[in-house]
Amino acid sequence: MVGPKTLHEYLQAASINYVAVSSGSTGNALLLNPTAPHGNGRLINGGFENGARVAFPDSLNAALLSKFGAVKGGEDGDEALLWIERILREYVLETMNPQVIVDWMGRSDSAQHGYGVGSPEALAALRLIDGQTGLLLQRVRQMNLEDKTDIIVICDHGFDYEPQVDLLAPLRDPGFADDVVTDNEGGSTLLYVKNHDAERIAQLVAKFQASRTTNAIFVQAKRPAGGGLLCSPGSVKGFLPGTFALDLAAQCLPLRGPDVIVTHRWSAEPNPFGVAGTQWISGTAGQPAHNGHGGLNPYVTHSTLLAVGPDFAQGKVLELPAGNQDIAPTVLALEGLALPQTLDGRVLSEAFRKASKPPVKVSLRRFQVTTGDFCAEIDVSYAGRSKYLDQARRCETRQ
């Protein structure tokens, strides 16, 4: 399911030793190295095959089960995190001699999804991860690796509060029953239309534009023709009035991409723990609200990025836009490798001890689309040739 090359594959081609460890779900772990089950590279997670397998390849699996046993308490709970971090400190660093490690510490993610950002459970998970990070740094110092080790801390998304309401009422039109497949992602919904039919797409879009719970809508930049999804790199507006182009969100994907993406209403309202950020999602009103994924609100699109080590500047706070797509090219650059043209991200060279010259050019643009009573706008940050979607919302005033 992963079409592009992963960080592991680029590093492997350069004979750089890479190890991925994860205390998140098994699916999450596989995304860190999808080729590991096929005998390619090293990957560790306590949940494979109901605990009968905790690593790839077989030799590593046998060694870890012999030394550490199987993880207890589920694949992404506290015990899974403690188990994987012990293996990282006592085995991976000691015996595997990796040059690059990805360590997915899943507990804060699952706790905030399950109980809410700011909840006692989420705060406990953050304290647990903070403690384990401290032990890892201590081990790095004990091994005299501190002046040779760069550490980048990221989060795959921010968190919000997600009450459920009936957002997908426009899809109950019986005319759509056999022609539209829905993939509901929480703060956004992906719609796949049979044969990429332009008229069907237009009907769907019109119904969502008539709903007050719709935020912004993305479709193809060019009117579909010939039963294919047509991309137009660099486009901002979709082929229908009041829509943005899928290309603007890097979501024009001819092989298996959606025809329509609808993002849903959000606000700054706080959750029950006093943390700002509310994103309405599709579901039954009155059901318990949980934190999820998707949407174009700043509470989700803005998250964590910290970097420390001999190659990074000390004590600097940078306001430049950045994203997780920039981590792979930054790691490759730190390893002294040429950057493949296939990567979407950029090197975060402005954070290096020896910063880039000339400095990265940064700009912020706001685009607006309208049709009838519907008006939406989106803020996009640019750094060099890279772009980052900050947020989208219904217009307060028209330009």
Summary of the structure (lengths in Angstrom):
residues: 399
radius of gyration: 22.6
end to end distance: 41.7
largest distance: 67.1
contacts: 1244
relative contact order: 0.12
helix: 33%
strand: 24%
